[in-house]
Amino acid sequence: MNFFRSQTMGYYKLIIPRESAWNVMNELAELDCIHFVDYDPTLPMINRPFANYIKRCDDLLIKLQLIEHEMKKYHKKISYCKDVNFLIQNFKQLIKERSKASHTYLDEIENDIDKKHQQLIEQSTNMENLHERRNKLIEHKSVLLKGEALLGQSFFQPANYVAEGYVNLQGKELDDIKVLQGSVKFNYLVGVINKEDQIRFKRIIFRITKGNAWMNTMDIESDQIVDTKNDDAKVIKSVFVVVYPGGGGSNVITNKLNKICESFQVAKYTFPENNMVFQEKLRSIETELVETRNLLEMTKNQVEAYLDDFQRVYQNSNCSQIEELKLFLVKEKYLYTQLNYLRVQGSVLYGSIWLPQGADIKVDQALREVQTNYEGLPTGQLQISPPEGTKPPPTFFETNEITWGFQEIVNTYGMPRYKEINPGLFTVMTFPFLFGVMFADIGHGFCLLLLGIYLCVYNREIKESDSLMKHALIVRHMVLMMGFWAFYNGWIYNDFMSVPINLFGSCYKTQPAEHPTYPDELEWALKDESCVYPFGIDPVWMCVPNELTFMNSYKMKLAVIIGVIHMTFGIILKGINAIYFKNWIDFIFEFIPQLIFFTCTFGWMDFLIIYKWFVNWTGKTDQAPSVITLMINMILAPGKQVDPPLWGDGTSEASTQTAMLLIALFCIPIILLPKPLILNSQNKKRHAQSASNLTENLNKDLYQKINEDSEGTQENSEIHAASSGGEHHEEFGDIFVHQVIETIEFVLGSISNTASYLRLWALSLAHGQLAEVFFQMCLNGGISSGGFVGAIRLLIGYSIFSMATFGVLMMMDVMECFLHALRLHWVEFQNKFFKADGYAFEKCSYAKVMQDNAVPKEE
C-alpha cells in the first residue's frame, strides 16, 4: 500500500555519453519517476559544467518577460497552455524532424528572441521619443494659446517693459498697469509645470520675490499629454506665467527663478515678438504635430505587428507563441539543471539516481528509445548499485486529488522517514472529524458542506473562470469532508445555529413541580423510564436552566475520550513501526510500557467516564461520584476506600485503582533505563569489532587507491568515509540524557496532551455561545415582537445576523477550528510515533515544472 508506507526505492548508477546527454535526459525527464542524487551538494550551481546553458535560458526568459509586459501594455491576449503533456510531445516531434543536433534548437530560439527583442526595444524607444516630442509640441502650443489668454493685450510686449505706479503686482491683472517709458522695468517667465507641483511652485515664487511677482496658471487639457512610459496614463500639466520687476536677464530674481525651474524640472518657453510670428509659430507647431502623430501611428502599428507574432497560436500548438517559447526555455533550463547533478569525467557523465520499485523497466525502455529515435547516438546505461553513504532513500507517496491536501498537512510538519508509517493516511479521516467536533452545528456545517459540494461538482467550470473560488479547488474534498463532519456532529449536539430541533419527539413532558417556589411552577419529567432519544441529545436539555452545565460536562468528557483514543492509536502505530523495522528494543522497552502506562492512567479515566454513563443515576444523583475526584484520589490517596463508589462498596474499586497506579509507576523506569544500557553495550561491541578490523580496512583502501582509476578511487574513498562516519557512536551520557528527555516528555506529555484535547470542548462551546448571542441579539427580538414593528426589526436584525454569522462563524471560526485540528495532529497525535526527519522524492518531471510555470501569475 503506497500511501501507508513509502514506495520501495532502488539505487542505481546512470552512465551517459556527453554527446547524447541532452537526448537521454530529454527522454528520462518525461518519465516522472527519477530522483537524481546531487554528487556534490556543496558545489555552487555556477561552478557546474552546464551553468552557462542555464544562464542563457534565464536571460532569454527575462527578455520574454519584457515582451510579455509590452503585450499586456497593448492589450494583447495571451493563450496559456492548458495541456503541458501535449506541448511536450510537440517539442519532441519538432526537434525530431530537424536535421540538426537536438540541443542546437536552443541556439535558433536564442537568435530569434534576441533579434525580435532588439527590434522591439528600438521601436519602443522610438515610441517614447515620439511621445516626448509630441508632448513638447503640445506644451509649446498650449503656452502660446494660454499665454495669450493670460496676458491679454500685453502678450506681444517686449520682454522688458516699464510701468508707472508699481508697488506690488500680487493679485492684480497685468492690463491694469499702464505701460509707460522711463519708469519700472519688468520681466516675464513662462513655462509648463506638473499640476501636482503647482501649489508648491507658487509658494516658493512668492517667498523668493517677497510677494513682488504676479503669477497665474491655466491647465492644459488632460487628454492631450500622455506618459511616455505608458500610453494609457495621462499627465496633467499647467501653463504658468510669472511677471516680476527687474531689467535684463542677469538680475538676482531671474537667477533664483531659473534655479527653481531647474529643481522642478520645468520646461521654459518664450513668447513671439508680434502677431505675425505668433501665427507662423502656431502653424509650424501644428504641422509638426501632424507629422509626429503619423509617425506614432506607424511605429505603433509596427510594434503591434511584432507582438501579434508572439500572440498567434501556430498550427499544432495549444498556446500563444510567447507562452510556447517560455515553456520551452523552462524545459531546457530544467534539463540542464538535472544534468548538473551528474559528474563529468572526460566525455562521460556519471550519476546516481533513486527509482521506485519497477521503474527501472521504464528507464531501460527510454534508454533504448534514444538509440532508436536518434540513429548514430550512443545511449546511456543503467546499473543497480548499493547505496553510498548512510543517507536513507527518499520518501515517496502516491497521492490523488483527495489525499494531496491531507498529505501536505503532514509534510508541512515534516517528511516521514523512509518506510515509516505515513500519518497522512489517518489524517484523511481524523482531521475532518476533529474539525467537525469543534465546528459542530447543523446550519453552519450544512453551509460548509454545500460549499464543498459546489466546488466538487462545478470543478471544471470554476477552474476555467476568473472566480476567486478557483483558489479553493485544490482543497475542495477537504472542505467537503469538514462540512460533512460538522453537519453530522451538529446533529449529535442537536444544535442548529443555537436552536435545538425536536425531530423525533422529546422523551420529557412538563408536570407540576413537586416543590414549587412559585404558584403553577412546572418541571420536566420523563414520559417513560425506557424512553431514549433516538439520535443526538434530547432538545429539552437546551431549554432547562442547567443547560450550560450539562452540555459542558458532556462535551468535556467526549473530548477526553476522543483524545485518549486518538493518542492510544498513535502509540500503537509506534509499535507497528518498531515491528516493521525489527527494532525490538523500542518495541519491548518503549512501546509496551508506554501503552500500558497510558492505558492504566488515562485509559482508566475513560473507562470510568463511560461506566458512569451506563449507570442510571435517577433519584440518586447525590451518590454519583466525580470522575475528577476519583482520579485525584488515585494519585494522592492510593488504597483508600472510594466513597461514594462507582460500583460495589468501593473496596474493589480502590484495589483496582491502586493496581493501575503501581503498574503505571513501574512502567516509567522500564521506559527510562533498559534502552540506554542496551544501546551502550551494543556500541561497545561494535567499537571493539571496528578497532580490530581498522588496520585491514586501511590496507585495503590503500591498495585500491594505487591500482584503481580515479573514478573508482574517489567512490571507494567516499564509501570508506561514510562507513567510518557510520561507525561513530554516541557516549553513554548522551544516550542516557536523550532517554531521560524522551521519558519525561512522554509522561508529562501524556497529561498535557490529554488536557490539550479539551480544545474540542472549548471551541465547540465558543461556537455555540457565539451563535446563541447572534440569535438572541439580532433575531429573537423581532420574532418575539410580532406585527409590523417586529417584521422591520426582524428584517434589520437578519441583515446583521447574516453578516455576523458569515464574518465571525463561517470565516474566523472555520480558520480557528482548522488551526486547532492542525495542532492536535502535529503535536498530540504525531509525536507518539512520527520522526519526521525524512526527505521527499523529487521526481525529475517536465510536466510538473512546466505546469507550475504555465499558470499566469496574478498581478
Secondary structure, DSSP 4 states (H G I P E B T S, - for coil): -TTTSPPPEEEEEEEEEGGGHHHHHHHHTTSS--EEEPS-TTS-GGGSTTHHHHHHHHHHHHHHHHHHHHHHHTTPPP---S-HHHHHHHHHHHHHHSSS-GGGHHHHHHHHHHHHHHHHHHHHHHHHHHHHHHHHHHHHHHHHHHHHHHHGGGGGS-SSEEESS-S--TT--GGGSPB-TTSEEEEEEEEEEEGGGHHHHHHHHHHHHTT--EEEEEEPPTTT-EETTEEEEE--EEEEEEEEE-SSS-SHHHHHHHHHHHHTTPEEE---SSHHHHHHHHHHHHHHHHHHHHHHHHHHHHHHHHHHHHH---TT-SS-HHHHHHHHHHHHHHHHHHHTTSEEETTEEEEEEEEETTHHHHHHHHHHHHHHHSTT----EEEE-PPPSSPPPPB-----TTHHHHHHHHHHH-PPPTTS--HHHHHHHHHHHHHHHHS--HHHHHHHHHHHHHHHHTHHHHHHS--GGGGGGGGHHHHHHHHHHHHHHHHHHT-BTTB---SS--SEEEEE-SS-SSTT-EEEEES-TT---SSS--GGGGTSTTHHHHHHHHHHHHHHHHHHHHHHHHHHHHHHHHHHTT-HHHIIIIIHHHHHHHIIIIIHHHHHHHHHHHS--TT-GGGPPPHHHHHHHHHHSTTPPPSS-SSTTSHHHHHHHHHHHHHHHHHHHHHHSHHHHHHHHHHHHHHHHHHHTHHHHHHHHHHHHHHS-HHHHHHHHHHHHHHHHHT----HHHHHHHHHHHHHHHHHHHHHHHHHTTHHHHHHHHHHHHHHHHHIIIIIHHHHH-HHHHHHHHHHHHHHHHHHIIIIIIIIHHHHHHHHHHHIIIIIIGGGT------B-----HHHHHHHHHSPPP-
